Amino acid sequence: MENLSNQILELKNGKNYFVIRQATFRGKTYYLTVEVTGDEEDFTNNFLFFERIDEDGKFLVNVVTDPDLLQILAKNIKIEE
């Protein structure tokens, strides 16, 4: 699986998210992202964690909403300087 860090995820709902970091935790892949808007890809203040789900040779992402998992991810995914 390729590393999607520093790439844009384009969701079916039309929103775009820049992948800040990608990490694996308990055998699942997670992305720390920030929403981008406009043609110039301006960053917003909307940060989300997504979980990657592989299905039928493609992948989907779901927003992580579990508070315990969010806390673990936030503590362990470090942003490189």
KOLDRENNU-364928 format. One record per residue: residue number from 1; residue in one letter; y, z, x of N, C-alpha, C in turn. Coordinates in steps of 0.2 Angstrom, whole numbers. Each point is the difference from the previous one (the first is absolute). Layout:
BEGIN
- NUM, a, Y, Z, X, Y, Z, X, Y, Z, X .
...
//
This chain:
BEGIN
- 1, m, -6, 0, 4, 6, 0, -4, 6, 0, 4 .
- 2, e, 5, -4, -1, 6, -1, 4, 5, 6, -2 .
- 3, n, 4, 2, 5, 5, 5, -1, 6, -3, -3 .
- 4, l, 2, 2, -6, 6, -2, -3, 6, 3, 1 .
- 5, s, 0, 4, 5, 7, 4, 2, 5, -6, 2 .
- 6, n, 6, 1, -2, 6, -4, 1, -1, -7, -4 .
- 7, q, -4, 0, -5, 0, -6, -4, 2, 2, -7 .
- 8, i, 1, -5, -5, 2, 2, -6, -6, -1, -5 .
- 9, l, -1, 5, -4, -5, -1, -6, 4, -2, -6 .
- 10, e, -2, -6, -3, 3, -2, -6, -4, 2, -6 .
- 11, l, 2, 4, -4, -4, 2, -6, 0, -5, -6 .
- 12, k, -4, 0, -4, 0, -4, -6, 6, 1, -5 .
- 13, n, 2, 6, 1, 6, 2, -5, 7, -3, 3 .
- 14, g, -1, -3, 6, 6, -3, 3, 4, 4, 5 .
- 15, k, -2, 6, 1, 3, 5, 5, -3, -2, 7 .
- 16, n, 4, 1, 5, -3, -1, 7, 1, 7, 3 .
- 17, y, -5, 1, 4, 0, 7, 4, -2, -2, 8 .
- 18, f, 5, 3, 4, -1, -1, 7, -5, 5, 3 .
- 19, v, -6, -2, 3, -5, 5, 2, 3, 3, 7 .
- 20, i, 2, 7, 0, 2, 3, 6, -6, 2, 4 .
- 21, r, -5, 3, -3, -6, 2, 4, -6, -1, -5 .
- 22, q, -6, -1, 4, -6, -1, -3, -5, 5, 3 .
- 23, a, -4, 4, -4, -4, 5, 2, -7, 0, -4 .
- 24, t, -5, 2, 3, -6, 1, -3, -2, 8, -1 .
- 25, f, -2, 2, -5, -1, 7, -2, -6, 0, -4 .
- 26, r, -5, 4, 2, -7, 0, -4, -2, -7, -2 .
- 27, g, 0, -4, 5, -3, -7, -2, 4, -5, -4 .
- 28, k, 6, 3, -2, 5, -5, -4, 6, -1, 4 .
- 29, t, 3, -6, -2, 6, -2, 4, 6, 1, -5 .
- 30, y, 5, 3, 4, 6, 2, -4, 6, -4, 4 .
- 31, y, 5, -1, -4, 6, -3, 3, 6, 4, -2 .
- 32, l, 4, 2, 5, 7, 3, -2, 5, -5, 0 .
- 33, t, 3, -1, -6, 5, -6, -1, 7, 2, -2 .
- 34, v, 4, -4, 0, 7, 0, -3, 1, -6, -3 .
- 35, e, 3, 1, -6, 2, -6, -4, 6, -4, 3 .
- 36, v, -1, -7, -1, 5, -4, 3, 3, -4, -6 .
- 37, t, 6, -2, 0, 3, -4, -5, 4, -6, 3 .
- 38, g, 1, -5, -4, 5, -5, 2, -4, -5, 5 .
- 39, d, 4, -5, 1, -3, -5, 5, 1, 2, 7 .
- 40, e, 4, 5, 1, 1, 2, 7, -4, 6, 1 .
- 41, e, -4, 2, -4, -5, 5, 0, 3, 7, 2 .
- 42, d, 5, 2, -4, 3, 6, 1, -4, 6, -2 .
- 43, f, -1, 5, 4, -4, 6, -1, 3, 4, -6 .
- 44, t, -4, 3, -4, 3, 5, -5, -2, 7, 2 .
- 45, n, 1, 5, -4, -2, 7, 1, -7, 1, -3 .
- 46, n, -3, -5, -3, -7, 1, -3, -6, -1, 4 .
- 47, f, -2, 6, 3, -6, 0, 4, -6, 2, -4 .
- 48, l, -6, -4, 1, -6, 1, -3, -6, 0, 4 .
- 49, f, -5, 3, -1, -7, -1, 3, -4, -4, -5 .
- 50, f, -3, -5, 3, -5, -4, -4, -7, 1, 3 .
- 51, e, -5, 0, -4, -7, 0, 2, -2, -7, -1 .
- 52, r, -4, -3, 5, -2, -7, 0, -7, 0, -3 .
- 53, i, -1, -4, -5, -7, -1, -3, -2, -7, 1 .
- 54, d, -6, -1, 3, -3, -7, 1, -4, -1, -6 .
- 55, e, 1, -6, -2, -3, -2, -7, -1, -8, 0 .
- 56, d, -6, -2, 0, -2, -8, -1, 4, -4, 6 .
- 57, g, -1, 3, 6, 3, -4, 6, 7, 0, 0 .
- 58, k, 4, 4, -4, 7, 1, 0, 1, 7, 0 .
- 59, f, 7, 2, 1, 1, 7, 0, 6, 1, -5 .
- 60, l, 0, 6, -3, 5, 2, -4, 3, 7, 3 .
- 61, v, 5, 2, -3, 3, 7, 2, 1, 4, -6 .
- 62, n, -1, 6, 0, 2, 5, -5, 5, 5, 3 .
- 63, v, 5, 2, -4, 4, 5, 3, -4, 7, 0 .
- 64, v, 1, 4, 5, -3, 6, 1, 4, 5, -4 .
- 65, t, -3, 4, -5, 4, 4, -4, -3, 8, 1 .
- 66, d, -6, 0, 3, -3, 7, 0, 4, 4, 5 .
- 67, p, 3, 6, -2, 5, 4, 4, -4, 2, 6 .
- 68, d, -6, 2, 0, -3, 3, 6, -1, -5, 5 .
- 69, l, -2, -6, -2, -1, -6, 4, 7, -2, 3 .
- 70, l, 5, 0, -4, 6, -2, 3, 3, 5, 5 .
- 71, q, -2, 6, -1, 2, 5, 5, -4, -1, 7 .
- 72, i, -6, -1, -1, -4, -2, 6, 2, -6, 4 .
- 73, l, 1, -5, -4, 3, -7, 3, 7, 1, 4 .
- 74, a, 4, 4, -4, 7, 1, 3, 0, 4, 6 .
- 75, k, -5, 5, 1, 0, 4, 6, -4, -4, 6 .
- 76, n, -4, -5, -2, -4, -3, 5, 2, -7, 2 .
- 77, i, 4, -3, -4, 2, -7, 2, 7, 1, 4 .
- 78, k, 0, -2, 6, 6, 1, 4, 3, -7, 1 .
- 79, i, 7, 0, 0, 3, -6, 1, 2, 0, 7 .
- 80, e, -2, -6, 3, 1, 0, 7, 7, -1, 2 .
- 81, e, 3, 3, 5, 7, -1, 2, 0, -6, 5 .
//
